[in-house]
């Protein structure tokens, strides 16, 4: 994920904690989280797929 998007996730999280978010910001945050989690799942799946079990 791009650093710009990760920075935006952090900024929105900080703003949410300090003062709250607008509806548009909440939607943006939800979309960014979904994209972030999707990339983590994809990476994890690739890791699992590359594991070979030997006896």
Number of C-alpha atoms within 10 A of each C-alpha: 10 7 8 8 14 14 11 14 19 12 13 18 15 13 13 15 10 9 8 13 16 10 9 9 14 15 12 15 20 13 13 17 15 12 14 17 12 12 13 13 12 12 12 12 11 11 10 10 9 9 8 6 5 4 2
